[in-house]
Amino acid sequence: MDLAPIMTVEELNRFLDTDFPEVHTDGRVFEVVSVSPGRATMRFDPLTRHLRPGATVSGPALFALADVAAYVTVIAHIGPVALAVTTNLNINFLRKPELGPLECRCRILKLGKRLAVLDAEITTVGDTKIIAHATATYSIPPK
């Protein structure tokens, strides 16, 4: 798929700051780090509140990372549509995520007029072992 993004990393981070400030309630833990045709990558720097006993990053925190990264990937390619919403997200937890920076790489599988389907992989920054894998479907509002 050769789908060129229409928003830059800077524009996406600014959009999250202005339209979704609640993502930064704990400070800037989510940050868009790259955008390319059909793809986007988001970094997550978990805090102690995102942990389970044993210094494991919690499932809800990983779910949030996959969801926000998928949303960012969609709007990077359709523009700043605040009302694009998740209609489905399935996640498989594959490995124990240790405390440390994580990244989620998302890829658009299909981008239609009303629905987008994405694939997401969460890893530790600098590692290729997948911690969690998700698929997401987003509803795109009519123009």
N, C-alpha and C positions, 0 to 999 in steps of 0.2 A: 504494500500500500504506500503510495507516494502522496501523503496528505501533509501539506505544509502547515505548520503552526502559524496563527495570526497574532498571537500574543507572545511577548518576550518573557524571560525569567523575571525581570524587574517589574513588568506590568502585572504579572500573575501575583507576585509577592505583595505588590501595592494593592491589588484588588482584594486579596485576603485580609490585608490590614484594614482597609476601609469598609468593605462590605461584610466581612466575617471576623470582626475583632475578637469574638469569643474563642477562636482557635488559639489565640495568644493569651488566654486568661492566666496561664502560669508563666508567661514570658514567651519568648519566641522559641518554641520547641519544634514547630513545623516550618520548613523552608523549601521552596522550589529551588532545585539546583541545576536542572537542565531541561531543555525542551528541544525536540527534533521532530522530523516528519513522523506523525502517528504515535509519538512517544513523549513521556515526561518522567522526570525523576524527582522525588521529594525526599528530604532528609528529616529525620525525627531524632531529637536529642532528649530521651526520656529522663524524667526527674524521679525522685524517690516515690512520689505519689503514683507513678505509673508501674510500680513493682508489686510483685507477689512475694511471699516469703521465699528466701533463698536467692534474692536479687535477680529474679526472673521478670522480664518485662511482661506485663499482663496481657491476656487475650483481648480485652476491650481496647487497650492501647494499640495493639497491632491492628485490630479491626478499624479503629479510627484512622490510623495511618493509611491503610489500604483505601478507605472511603475518601479521605481528603485527597489523596494522590490521584485516584480515579477521576474525581470531580475536576481537579486542576488539569488533568490531561484532556478532558472533554472541553473545558472552556478555553484551553490553549488553542484548540482547533476550531471552535465555533464562535469565540468571542465571549466577553464578560456577561454571561447570562446567569444572573443570580438565582433564577427559579428552575434551573436544571436540577432534578432531584433523583436520588437513588431509588430505583424500584426493586432492585434485588442485589444482594452481595453475599456470596458464598466464600467461606475461608477455610482452608485446611492448615492446621498448625503442624509443622513437620519437625522442628528442632526447638530445643530450649533456647530462648533469646536471653543472652547475658546482658547486664546493664552496660550500655554504651551506645554510641550513635548507630542508628539504623537507616537504611534507605529503602524506598519502594520504587521499583521501576515498573511503569505502566505502559501498556501497549494497546492501541485501539485495534480491535478485531473487526468491528463494523461500526461505521458512523452513518446513520440514516437521518432522515428529516425529523423523526420523532423519537428514535431510540439510538443509544450508543452502547456497544458491548465492549468490555475491556478485560484484559488479563493483567494481573499484578503479582510481582514477586518481591518479597521482603527479605533482605539480607543484612548482615552486619556490614557497615561501611568498610570497604576494602576486602571483603570476602565474597566468594561465589556460592557458598552453601546456602540454599534457600531455607529460611526459617519458617515462612508462611507463604502460601500461594492462594490468591483470590481471583474470582471472576465477578465482575460487576456489570449491572445494566443501569443505565441512566435514562430518564425521560427528559426529552428536550421540548420545552414549551413552543407552541406555534408562534411564528413571527407576526 
